[in-house]
Amino acid sequence: MSAAPVIGLGCRLNIAEGERIRELLAGRSDHVVVNSCSVTSEAVRHTRRAIRRARRDHPRARLLVTGCAAETEREALAAMPEVDGLIPNALKLAPASYGLVGAPRGPGAAPARTRGFVAVQNGCDHACTFCIIPMGRGDSRSSTIDAVLRDIEAQLARGVAEIVLTGVDVTAWGTDLHGTPRLGALVAAILDRFPGLARLRLSSLDGAEIDPQLFELLAGEPRVMPHLHLSLQHGHDLILKRMKRRHSRAQAFALVERLRARRPDIAIGADLIAGFPTEGEEHHAANLSLVRDLGVVHGHVFPFSPRHGTPAARMPQLAGETIRRRATELRSAIEVTRGAWLASLVGKRLRVLAERGGTGYAENYARVATPAHSPGALATIIPATLEGELLK
């Protein structure tokens, strides 16, 4: 019997948790689970659409909803006629939540992916004025080093060739553990325990929390991928202050400059919000110049949407047309820097992890066409000379 469908929305942490849910429900095709997201109002709309589509596709299955929207939009989702039940985010990986008895039966079939997503941390202790995620995920909680190593060992046994560490606030890992270790200690333990692990990638990081050991590994360890995605959110200090972020524009630049001095090939990504309340044209211009001056080549742009219960929802709001225009301009600025970066890679030799669909990701997270490599080479790392075959 096939496994229950698990429909994931949102972040990489949801991807990692979705794989665990599939393992729990191996052989239970009479269930369907929507692992929801509520980071923006648009994400909630996507969740509702996914629920309705799942019911159409699986009319006789028991449809369960978990994830952040199951917390922040509990009453609204529970009222949907398509939904049979809600599972609290904190209990989404508990067998009893799905009517199962005892511990999980262990890993199911190998997932159809080359990268293994490992959740090392959950929740958040910060209070960014725009963010509703702490309401959906709770306080920061870290997995122990031993638990992370066991999870990675299981992923490697399935044949994955790259491990991606995920979480809500990954750089907060360890703050709740005995001795308050830092993320650099965890990364070092992983590399030491698995000398054959060729690629370790980190998901979005808060630059204010990068500890000295982690910096050294990002700057000089070849098995840690030259790809840093920063939770920047904005390029103007006044807006950063109103967001209650813990870094300044100058600090973000100093971090990237220090890393580039040690590792010139590192690719920079960033999360950015367009149209935050009170944002003027000069603030938006600072956002645009941040993209150009930092050389952001992997960008996630979020048009601001007020989330009920957050301080930013009570601030003076911008017109929707202005927010959409600024988001478009931010995306265009990223496309310009990304296009120049991709062009600079043509003809260079990179190592690419082949995936399904005739593409794969280089170490710097450039997506590369690999037409000569079939899906059977899912976990094969290949050298590739890029001759105009980069994908935008």
C-alpha positions in Angstrom: 0.0 0.0 0.0 1.3 3.4 -0.9 2.1 6.1 1.7 -0.3 8.9 2.6 0.1 12.0 0.5 1.7 14.8 2.4 1.3 18.3 0.9 3.9 20.7 2.1 3.8 24.5 1.9 6.3 27.1 3.0 9.8 26.7 4.4 12.5 24.0 4.3 11.7 23.0 7.8 8.2 22.0 6.6 10.0 19.9 3.9 12.0 18.1 6.5 8.9 17.6 8.7 6.9 16.4 5.7 9.4 13.6 5.1 9.0 12.5 8.7 5.2 12.5 8.5 5.5 10.3 5.3 7.5 7.8 7.3 5.0 7.8 10.1 2.1 7.2 7.7 3.9 4.6 5.5 1.1 2.2 4.3 -1.7 4.6 5.3 -3.0 5.8 1.9 -6.4 6.5 3.5 -4.9 9.7 5.0 -3.8 13.0 3.4 -1.9 15.6 5.4 -1.6 19.3 4.5 1.5 20.7 6.3 0.5 24.4 6.2 2.2 27.8 6.2 1.1 31.1 7.6 4.1 33.4 7.1 2.0 35.8 5.0 -1.6 36.3 4.2 -0.9 34.9 0.7 0.6 31.8 2.3 -2.7 31.3 4.2 -4.6 31.6 0.9 -2.3 29.0 -0.6 -3.0 26.7 2.4 -6.8 27.0 1.9 -6.4 26.3 -1.8 -4.3 23.3 -1.1 -6.9 21.9 1.3 -9.7 22.2 -1.2 -7.5 20.6 -3.9 -6.5 17.8 -1.6 -10.2 17.1 -0.9 -11.0 17.0 -4.6 -8.1 14.7 -5.3 -8.7 12.4 -2.3 -12.5 12.5 -1.7 -12.6 9.5 0.7 -9.4 10.1 2.6 -9.1 11.5 6.1 -7.8 15.0 5.6 -5.7 16.4 8.4 -4.1 19.9 8.6 -1.0 20.7 10.6 1.7 23.4 10.4 1.8 27.0 11.3 -1.6 27.9 9.8 -3.2 25.1 11.9 -2.1 27.2 14.9 -2.6 30.8 13.8 -5.8 30.2 11.7 -7.2 27.3 13.8 -10.8 28.3 13.9 -11.0 29.3 10.2 -9.4 26.1 9.0 -11.4 23.9 11.4 -14.6 25.4 9.9 -13.7 24.3 6.4 -15.9 21.4 5.4 -13.0 19.7 3.7 -11.0 19.3 6.9 -11.5 16.3 9.2 -9.0 17.4 11.9 -6.2 19.7 12.9 -2.9 18.6 14.5 -1.0 21.1 16.6 2.4 22.0 15.2 4.1 20.7 18.3 2.5 17.3 17.8 2.8 16.8 14.1 5.6 14.2 14.4 3.9 12.2 17.2 2.5 8.9 16.1 -0.5 9.3 18.4 -1.6 12.3 16.4 -2.4 10.0 13.5 -4.0 7.3 15.6 -0.8 5.2 15.5 0.4 3.2 18.5 4.1 2.9 19.5 7.2 4.4 18.0 7.6 5.1 14.3 8.5 2.0 12.3 11.7 3.5 11.0 12.6 5.1 7.6 10.4 4.1 4.7 11.4 4.1 1.1 14.1 6.5 0.1 12.7 9.9 -0.8 13.0 10.9 -4.4 15.5 13.7 -3.7 19.2 14.1 -3.6 19.3 16.4 -0.6 18.3 15.5 2.9 16.6 18.2 5.0 17.4 17.9 8.7 15.5 20.0 11.2 18.0 20.9 14.0 15.8 23.6 15.7 12.2 24.8 15.9 10.4 27.8 17.2 11.8 31.3 17.8 12.5 33.5 20.9 12.7 36.8 19.0 9.9 39.3 18.5 10.2 40.8 15.1 7.2 43.1 14.7 6.1 41.6 11.3 6.4 37.9 12.2 3.6 35.5 13.3 5.7 32.4 13.2 6.5 32.3 17.0 2.7 32.1 17.5 2.7 29.0 15.3 6.0 27.4 16.3 6.4 28.5 19.9 9.7 29.1 21.8 13.1 28.1 20.3 13.9 24.4 20.9 17.0 22.6 19.7 17.7 19.0 18.8 20.7 17.5 20.6 23.8 16.8 18.7 23.2 13.1 19.1 19.7 13.4 17.7 20.9 15.4 14.7 23.7 12.9 14.0 21.2 10.0 14.1 19.0 11.8 11.6 21.8 12.6 9.3 23.0 8.9 9.5 19.5 7.8 8.4 19.5 10.3 5.5 22.9 9.2 4.3 21.9 5.5 4.5 19.2 6.4 1.9 21.8 7.7 -0.5 21.4 11.4 -0.2 24.6 13.3 -1.2 23.9 16.6 0.5 22.6 17.5 3.9 20.7 20.8 4.5 20.3 22.0 8.1 16.9 23.7 8.6 15.0 25.4 11.4 12.9 28.4 12.1 15.9 30.3 13.6 18.8 27.9 12.8 21.5 30.2 14.3 19.7 30.0 17.6 20.5 26.3 17.8 21.9 25.3 21.2 20.7 28.3 23.3 18.3 26.0 25.2 20.7 23.0 25.6 23.1 22.3 28.5 26.2 24.4 28.2 24.5 26.6 25.4 26.6 25.3 22.5 26.6 27.4 19.4 25.7 26.3 15.8 29.4 26.2 14.9 29.9 23.3 17.4 27.1 21.4 15.8 28.4 21.9 12.2 31.9 20.8 13.4 30.4 17.7 15.1 28.6 16.7 11.8 31.8 17.1 9.7 33.8 15.1 12.2 31.3 12.3 12.5 30.7 11.9 8.8 34.1 12.4 7.0 32.5 11.0 3.8 29.8 13.7 3.7 30.7 15.8 0.7 28.2 18.6 1.0 26.7 20.4 4.0 24.4 23.3 3.4 22.8 25.7 5.9 19.4 27.3 5.3 18.6 30.9 6.2 20.8 32.3 8.9 20.6 35.4 11.2 23.9 37.2 10.7 23.7 38.6 14.2 24.0 35.1 15.6 26.9 33.7 13.5 29.4 32.5 16.1 33.2 32.6 15.5 33.5 28.8 14.9 30.6 28.9 12.4 32.2 31.8 10.6 35.5 29.9 10.3 33.7 26.9 8.8 31.7 29.1 6.4 34.9 30.8 5.4 37.3 27.9 5.0 35.7 24.4 5.1 35.2 23.1 1.6 32.5 20.6 2.6 30.3 23.5 3.9 28.8 25.0 0.7 29.8 28.5 -0.4 26.3 29.7 -0.2 25.1 32.0 2.6 21.4 32.9 2.8 20.8 35.7 5.3 17.6 36.8 7.0 18.2 40.5 6.2 14.6 41.7 5.7 15.6 45.3 4.9 18.4 47.6 3.8 17.5 50.7 5.9 18.4 51.1 9.5 15.2 52.9 10.5 13.0 50.1 9.0 15.2 47.5 10.6 14.7 49.2 14.0 10.9 49.2 13.4 11.1 45.6 12.5 13.0 44.9 15.8 15.8 43.2 13.9 19.1 42.9 15.7 21.5 44.0 13.0 22.3 47.2 11.1 22.9 47.7 7.4 26.6 48.3 8.2 26.9 45.0 10.2 25.4 43.0 7.3 27.9 44.5 4.9 30.8 43.9 7.3 29.8 40.2 7.7 29.6 39.6 3.9 32.9 41.5 3.3 34.7 39.4 5.9 33.4 36.2 4.3 34.2 37.3 0.8 37.8 38.2 1.8 38.3 34.6 2.9 36.0 32.9 0.4 35.6 35.0 -2.8 33.3 32.5 -4.5 30.6 32.6 -1.8 27.1 33.3 -3.1 24.9 35.6 -1.1 21.2 35.1 -0.7 18.7 37.2 1.3 15.2 37.4 2.6 13.8 40.9 2.0 10.4 42.5 2.7 8.9 45.1 0.4 6.5 47.8 1.6 6.9 47.5 5.4 4.6 50.0 7.2 6.0 53.6 7.2 8.5 52.6 4.4 9.2 55.7 2.3 10.8 55.9 -1.1 14.2 56.6 0.5 13.9 53.4 2.6 12.9 51.4 -0.5 15.9 52.9 -2.4 18.1 51.5 0.5 16.6 48.1 0.0 17.4 48.2 -3.8 20.9 49.4 -3.2 21.4 46.6 -0.6 20.8 44.1 -3.4 23.2 45.7 -5.7 26.0 46.5 -3.2 25.9 43.2 -1.5 25.6 41.3 -4.8 22.5 39.3 -3.7 22.1 36.5 -6.2 19.5 34.3 -4.4 16.6 36.4 -3.2 13.3 35.8 -1.5 11.1 38.9 -1.7 8.0 39.1 0.5 5.5 41.8 -0.2 4.4 42.9 3.3 1.1 41.7 4.5 -0.2 42.5 7.9 -0.7 39.5 10.2 -3.3 39.9 12.9 -1.7 40.0 16.4 1.6 41.4 15.3 2.8 45.0 16.1 3.4 45.7 12.4 -0.3 45.2 11.7 -1.0 48.2 13.9 1.4 50.5 12.2 0.4 52.9 9.3 0.1 50.7 6.2 1.1 51.3 2.7 -1.2 51.0 -0.3 -1.3 47.6 -1.9 -0.3 49.0 -5.3 2.8 50.6 -3.7 3.8 47.3 -2.0 3.4 45.3 -5.2 5.4 47.8 -7.2 8.3 47.8 -4.7 8.3 44.0 -4.6 8.5 43.9 -8.3 11.4 46.4 -8.3 13.3 44.4 -5.7 12.8 41.2 -7.7 14.1 42.9 -10.8 17.2 44.2 -9.0 17.9 40.7 -7.8 17.5 39.4 -11.4 20.1 41.9 -12.6 22.7 40.9 -10.0 21.8 37.2 -10.5 22.1 37.4 -14.3 25.5 39.0 -14.1 26.6 36.3 -11.6 25.4 33.5 -13.8 27.1 34.9 -16.8 30.4 35.1 -14.8 30.1 31.3 -14.2 29.8 30.3 -17.8 32.9 28.3 -18.8 33.9 27.6 -15.2 34.2 24.2 -13.8 31.8 23.5 -10.9 30.7 20.4 -9.0 27.0 19.8 -9.5 24.6 17.4 -7.7 22.4 15.9 -10.4 18.7 15.8 -9.7 15.5 14.8 -11.5 14.4 16.7 -14.5 17.8 17.1 -16.1 19.1 19.8 -13.7 21.1 20.0 -10.5 22.6 22.5 -8.0 26.2 23.6 -7.9 27.9 24.2 -4.6 27.1 27.9 -4.8 23.4 26.9 -5.4 23.4 27.9 -9.1 21.0 25.7 -10.9 22.6 23.9 -13.8 21.3 21.8 -16.7 22.5 18.2 -16.6 20.8 16.7 -19.6 23.2 13.8 -19.9 22.5 12.5 -16.4 19.4 10.4 -15.9 17.2 10.4 -12.7 19.0 7.1 -11.9 22.1 9.3 -11.0 20.1 11.1 -8.3 22.9 11.0 -5.7 25.9 11.5 -8.0 28.1 14.5 -7.7 29.4 15.4 -11.1 31.9 18.0 -12.4 30.4 20.3 -15.0 31.9 22.9 -17.2 29.2 25.5 -17.8 28.9 26.5 -21.4 25.8 28.6 -21.5 23.7 25.9 -19.8 23.0 27.7 -16.6 19.3 28.1 -15.7 18.0 31.4 -14.4 
